[in-house]
Every structure is written in C-alpha cells, then in structure tokens.
Amino acid sequence: MRRLFAVCTAVLLTLTGLAVPASAQADIKEALQRIPGLTVVSEDPAPDGYRFFQLTFTQPADHRRPGAGSFQQRFTLLHRTFTAPTVAYTSGYDVATRPGRSEPTRIVDGNQLSMEYRYFTPSRPSPADWAKQLTIWQAAADEHRAVQAFKAIYPGKWLATGESKGGMTATYYRRFFPDDVDATIPYVAPNDVLDQVDAYNHFLDNVGDDPACRAALRDLQRDALKRRGELGDLAAAQAKEQGLTFTTVGSADKSFEVAVIDAYFAFWQYQSPNRCESVPKPGAPAAEVFEWFEQVESFNEYADQRVGRYTPYYYQAAVQLGSPEAYDGHLRDLLRYPGADRPESFVPRSIRLPRFDFLAMPDIDRWVKSRGTRLLFVYGANDPWSAEPFELGAGSRDSYRYFQPGGNHMADIGGLPEADSAAATTTIRRWAGLPPAPSAARARMAPAGFPDFDSTRTRNGRL
C-alpha cells in the first residue's frame, strides 16, 4: 500500500508541475512557490553556493481533525542543489533565522530544511488546545507533511536529525513515520522510559573524573543557599534592571532556589571539566558567586520573560516526555520549596495539565529496540542527559551508538575518537548514497560574512 501511494503521489506531482525541476539551473524560489501551503517569507544572504529562505507552511492544528483549523509553522531552507541529499533538522524548540549547517548536513554536503516545533511562538495554533494539539505524534505529523511536500523538489536521499529535544523529536518522527527518511541521527537525546525510575542522580553522584570537583560544586550550592539574602539582593537588582517578573514560578526567591539546585546539573551539561577550578569557594565575594551562576545557571533563570519561551517544553515534560528527579538530597535542610524543581512549576496555571501519559516513552523505546533501522545516536559521556540514553536492541538493524569521552551536551561526531568519527561519518554518507569521506565530520568552514555557518552547536533550550 505504501509503495502504491508513493507511485500515485509521484504521478500526481508530475501532472501538477510540482516534481523536481529537470535542470540544475531551475530556480529554487519558483519551485518553492509551487508547493501548496508554503509561503516564501524572505530570501536572506547566504554563503556562495547556497540560497537561504525563511518560510511558513500551513499545518493542521490537529492532524486527526484536518478540517478543524490550521496554523503557520516557521521553516528555513538552506538550498545547495536539487540533487543533493536533504537533511530535515529540528532543535525541538524554535528555529534559527540565520543560515547554518548541522553536522549531518556538513557530512553529506546537502540541503537543510529546518523547522520550528509546534507551539513555540509564532508557530502556535489559535485557539490553542494544548492537550490535543501538543503531543509527540502531532509534532511528528508536522514533520511528515513537510518532508512529503519538499520531496517534490528534493527527490534524493533524506536524513533526519536534531540535538537534545530535537534528537528526541527526530527519533519520535521516525517511530511514527519510519519510511519517510532514509536514516536518523539524533544527538544527546535522553530516553526517560519510566519517569518514576531515574538514573540521573546516581549518574550525577559519579560524573567526571574528579571527586573534588563534584564536592566543590555541592559546597558552592550549600553556601549560596545560606547566603540567599545577599545573593538574592544582587539577583533582585538584575531583575529590576531587566524588568523581570516571577508570576509562573511564584517568586524570585523560588527561582533563586531552583537555579541553585539546577546549577550542579547545568555545570556538567554545558561546562568543560577544566572549569572546575573556576568554582568559587564558600565565602567568596558575593559578586564573584553571582557572576559564576550567571555563566552556569542564572538566579533569575525562571523569570517569566525567560522561562516563558520554553513553556511548550515544560508542558510536554510534565505530560509525556518525563524529566530528571531533582538532584537536591544534599540540600534538603536548606530548601524552602522542596519539590518545586519539576516541570509543572514552570507551566502557567492558565494551562491545564492532563494526566501523565505513561505509555508514550515505553512505546518509543520498544520501537527503537525492536524495529529501529538506520539510527545513529551520539552522546557525551559527562552529559547528565546521557544518564538515560536510547539503547539498541536485538531488533535494531544497521544502527549505532557512540559516546564522546569527556563530552557534554554539545557532543558531536567530530569530537569522537578518530576511529569512531570516521566510522560514523562513513555510515552517514553510505545512508545518503555517497562514498566514504572519513575526514568530513571534522571539517570546519567559515565562509566570509558567515562565521557561525559551520560552528559547533550553540546552547539552545532547556534540555
């Protein structure tokens, strides 16, 4: 049935003039304008050899009820050539509006279609029905419709990728629509199969090679909570200067406390172990401690103006994705708000939270182990989110998993040991129908005027 549908679709696209242009000289903008529901918002500057577009695409608000409203979902397209492989990329959050290539796009030297995750503004239906519209299946259906539409102009191999929540999204997309793309490369994607059973705190008890570093971080947390008066004054001054409010979390003091708890996790998530020497000692000047937290986890991290951007993530963590238990056992005697460090605390009260879906993550986990094909997972050995990674099973075919030694949440293929990096690169190129090129993963370009075009991934989002 799928093969028949694909043949009929190809015939229809040809008859309606949507098929890929026969000539490499055909204009990509004209091809885009022929895709139903797609709007070219702008064409922006891009490095030589590329064209970069900001787009919107009409999506059903509810894919189970296509006639019940729609919304405009933001996309960007980095176009190289109609015949190159194409990478479907999502961060799992909003979409970057400047041209840049994910690592798989660099490896295959391809096109890149980047999408904003539904409910991240402005890609939000109105009126919003969070319980029906914001699920992992609805988001996967968004990507499915987009990829199918763009296959009209990009008939070559397709890969799906994303990092962090984007890596989770790419995996879920593949589970629900396994034949859409040829392979999936998720980066640092946690897999919280059973939300009540966590490995995170055991991981954090032993992360890194230096027990003294772990002890210094815990000592700093306790010191900060004991000095919440003077440190809180510095945070209050910043909040006043920036016009920050704390309606959702409840108070500036609660934001302070949760940030102190999260700082240990955040340090290992994004910092290098060589920064252990920068951890302030108990009793260090308040300004020094404040500045350290600004670099790792701001005391005002949970202000409405900051946390509001991530409401869709916190909502999904509270109802489907799951989340790590708070690493606060060594702080319990100093806490004023025990139990506050959970996703529900960061969702506005105006949004109703349905009962947690205990079947969603086990379903994904079971599919990866029993039927997952052409999956390549990349993790960082020091990244707390790697405490519960996806695992390959007996039914996983042509699939691989790599850990970057000492790597954090920015782990990538180029940072793997040389043999692993070469093997992963060769695998991805094989999936894309290309010959081996072991050094491609380590290549870094800096086109004039586009210094971040191929830079290492930047921090994006809460996860």
N, C-alpha and C positions, 0 to 999 in steps of 0.2 A: 504493500500500500504506500509506504514512504517513497519507494522508487517511482511508482506511478505518479504520485503527487509531484515529485521533483521534475519528471519529464513534462507533465502538463504545465507546471509553472514556467519552465524554460520556454516552452512554445508560446505561452501567453505573453511573457516578457518580450519575446522577439516580435510578436504580432503588434504589441502596443508601443514598440520603439524603445523599450527600457533595457534591452540587452546591452552588454558591454560594447562600447564603440570598437569597430573592427580595426581602426587605425590608432597607433600610439599617439598620433598627432591630434586625436579628437580632444575636445575641450572638456575638462572635468567639471567645470561650472555648469555647462549646458547639460551634462549627464546628470548632475545632482538635481537640477531643476526639473528633470523628468520623473523623479521618484515621488510618487503620491504621498502627501502629508509632510514632505520635507521642505523646509524654508531655509534658503541661504541668507543668514543674517548679515554676514560680512566676510570679505576675504582680507586677511591680515598679512603683514610681511612674514616671510619665511626664508630660510637659507636657500641658496642656489640649489636647484634640482628638486625643490619641494613647493607645494602650494598648501596654504593653511586656511581653513574655513571655520567660522562659527556658524552653527546650525541649530534649528529646532525641528523636532519631529513629533507629529501628533500621535499620542498614545491613548488607548482607552484608560479611563480612571480605574476601571475594574475589568480585567481581561475575561472574567467569567460572565460579564454582562456588557459586551462591547458597545451596546447602544445607549448605555446609561452614563453619558458624559465622557469628556476627554480632557487632556491637558497637554501642554507643550513641554517636551523634555529637551534639555540642552545637550548638544553634542559638539564635538570639534572633530575635524578631519584633517589629518596630515597626509597629503597625497604625493606619492612619488611617481608611480606608473600604474596603469590599469592591469598589467600582467604580473606585478609583484605580489608576494603573499601579503595578506592583510591581518593585522592584529586588532582584536576587539579588547579594549582596555577600559577598566573602571577602577577608581580608587575606593569605591564603596561609599564615597561622600559626594562632594561637589566636583565640578570639572574645571581643570585649569584652562585659562583662556589665552595662554601663550604656547607657542609650538614647543614640543619636547617629545623625545622618543623613549619609550620604556625599553628595558633591556632586551626582551624578545624582539622588539621592532628593530633594534640595532643588529641583533644577531642575524635576522633574516633580511635586513635592509629593505623593509617593507613599508606599506601604508599603515596608518594607525587611525582607527575610529575610537574616539574616547567619549564616554557617556557619563552623564550625571545620574546619580542614584535617585530614584523617585523619592519625593518628599523633602529633598534638600532644595531649598529655595534657589531659583524660582520654579523648579520642576515639581510643583505640588498641585494636585487637583483641588478645585474649589467648587462645591464644598468638600472638605476633607473628611473621609471616613477611614480613620486610622486602622480600625480593626479589620476591615475588609480589604483595604487597598494597600496597606504597608505590610506585606509578607514577603518571605524569600521567594515564593512562587511567583507573585506578581512582578517582582523585580526581574526574575529570570525571564518571564514572558516579555518584559520590555526589551531585554537584550535580544531575545529570539526574533521579535518583529523587526528590530533594527538590522540585525545581521542578515535576515532573509531579504530585506529591502535592498541592502547595499550589495548583496551578491549579484544583483542585476548589473552592476558595473564592475565588480571585482570578482571574477569567476575562479580565481586561483585558490590556493590553499588558505585556510583561515586558522588562526590561533586565538585563544582567549587567555587573558592574563589580568593580574591585579595584585596589589600587595596589601597585607593586613586585612581589613574588612573587604577590600577589593579582591584579595585572594580567596576569601570565603565566598564572595559573590560569584567569582569565576567558577568555583567548584560547584556551587548550587545550580548555576546556569547549566553546567554540563550534566548534572544529575537529571534535571528535568527535560533537557533537550540534548541528549547525548550525541545526536548526529549532526548538529548544527556546525560544529567546528572540527578540525582535524586533530587538535590537541589542546591541552590546557596547562598553563604554567603558573600555579599560584605561589606567591611569595609570603612567607611568615604568616600563614593562615592558621589561626587557632581552631581547634575542633572540640568544643565543650559538649561532649556526647551526653553526659549526665550532669546537669547543673548542680545537683546536690552533692556530687562526689568530685572533689577538686584535687589536683596535684600541684597547684600553683604554690601554696605555702611551703610544701616540702621542697620544691624547686628553689624558692627564694631563701630558704634556710641554708642552701648549699651552693648558690650561684657564684660563679667566678672562682679564681684560684687562691684568693687571699682572704682568710677569715678576718684579718684585721680590718679590711675594707668594709666588710659586712657589719662588723662591730661598730666602726666609726659612723656608719650611716644610721644605725639604730640609736647610737648615743646622741647624734645630732637631732633625731626626731624627738627623743625624750626632752632634750634641752629646749627645743623650740616650743613644745607644749608647756613646759614650765615657765617659759618667758612669753606667753601669748599676749601679755599686756603690752610690753614694749614693741614686740614684733607686730602685734596687731595694730598698734598705732601707725607704724610705717605702712602697713597694708591699707589702713583706712585713709591715709594721706594720698596714696596712689589711687584708691577708689574714688575719692572726692575729685581729684585732678582729672580723672578719666570719665567721670560721670557713671560709675558702675553701681548697679543695684543687685539685690540678692533675694528677689521675691521667690524664685523657684526653689532654691536650696533652703531658704528660710532665714538666713542671717549671714553677715560677714564672718562671724565667729565660727559658724558651721563650715563655711567654705575654707577658712583657715585650717580647721581641724582635719577635714578630709584631705586637703592638699598635703598636710604633714604626713598623714598615713600613706598617701599615694606616692610620696616622693621616693621612697625606697624602690618601689616597683618601677617608677619612671626613670630612675637613675640607670637601672640595668637595661631598661627598654631602649634608651637612646644614647647613653653616655659610654665612653670608652673606659675600660678598667684603669687606664693610666690617669684618669681624672680622680681616682681615689685620693690622691694626695691633696686635692683641692677641697675636700670635705672639711668644713670648719670644725674646730674643736669646741666642746662645750664651754660656754662662757666667752666665745669670740664676740667681737663687737657686733651689735645688732645690725648695723648697715652691711657688714660682711655676710652675715647669715641671710639677710633679706635678699641680697644680690645672688647668693648661691641658689636659693629657692627660685628666684626669677629665671635662672638658667635651666632649672630642672623641673620644677612644678610650682608655679606662682601661687602665693597665698590667696590670690583673687581669681584663681582658675575657674571657680564655679559661680562667678558673677553671671547675671542674666545675659549680658552682652557677649559673653564668651561661650558659655555652655549652651546658649540657645541655638547656636549654629549646628550643634550636634544632637538636637532633640530626636531626630529620626533614628540615630544610632542607639541612644539610650532607651528609646521606646522598644526597638527590636531586641535589644539585650534583655530587657525586662520581660518580654513575652515569647521570644523564640530562640535567640542566639545563646542565652546564658552569659555568665560573667564570672570572673575570679572572685573567690572569697577575699575579704579584706585581710591584708597582712598587718594585723594590729595586736596580736597577742601580747607583745612586749610593751604595749602602750595602754592596756586596758585601765590601769589605775589612774591614768591622766585624761581619759576621754570624758567629754561632756555629752556626746551624742553617739553612744555606741549603737552600731547597726546602721548608721547613716550612710556609710560608704557602699552604696549599691545603686544600680541604675535607676530604680524608682524615684530616688531622691532628686534626680535631675530632669524629670519629666514634669512639665507644668500640670497643676492639679486640674486644669480645664480639659485635659486629655485623659479619657478613661482608659485604664489598663485592663484588658481582658485576662482571663486565667492563662497561666503559662502553658505553652504548647510543649508537652514533654515528648512528643513523637517526632518533632521536626529534625532535631540533630541526630538522633539514632538512625533515622531513615537515610540521611546523607552519609553517615559513617558506614552504614551497612552497604550502601551502593558503591562507595569507593573501594571497600574491601572485596566485594563480591563481583562487581561488574565494571569498575573503573578501568578505562582504557586510555593509553597515551596521556598520562598525568605526570607532571614533574614538579614536585614540591621542594621549595628551598626554605631553610630555616637558619636562624642564628643560635649558636649553642648557648649564649648568655642571655638571650631574649626571653623574658618571662612568658610571653605569649607562646613560646615554643614548648612550654611545660606540658601542654596537651595538644600535640600535633596530629595531623591526619596520619593514619597508619595504612600501609598497603597490605592486602590480604591475599589469600590463595587465588582469588578470582581477579585480582588486579593484573591487567595484561599490558606489557610494554610500558610500565610505569616505574617511576624512580623517586627517591627522596634523598636530599642532601642537607647536611648541616655545616654551616661555616664555623670553623673553630674560633672561639672568642667573639663571634659575630653577635650583633644585637638586632634590633628590629629593622635595620637598614641592610640586612644581609642580602647578597645577590650572587649571581653565578660568577661574575668576575672576581669576587672575593673568596671563592672556594679554593682549596688546594689545586695546584695546576692540573693534575690528572683528572680530578672531578670536574673542574671547569671545562676542560677540553671535552670530556665525555658528555657533559650536559649540553654543551654547545653543539656538538656533532648530532646528538639526539634531536634537538630542536630543529636544526637545519634539515635533518632527514625527514622529520614530520612535515616540514614546509616544502619538501620536494627539491632540496638544494644539496649540493655536495658538501663534504666536511670543510670546516674552516676553524680549527681549534682556537685560533687567537682572537676570533671575532668578539667573544664576550668581554675581553679586556680592552677592546678598542675604545678610545675616548676622543671625540672630536669637539672642536669649539669653533663653529662657523662664525665668521665676522659678524658682530652685532647680536649673536645668539649664544652667550656664554653658558647658558644652562640647558642647551639643546640636548646634550648627552651627559649631563652631570649625574652624580649619584642621587638617588631618590631623596627628596626632602620630606621632612615630617609633615604628615597630613592626617589630621583626625585624631580621635581619642583612642584609637586601637592600632 
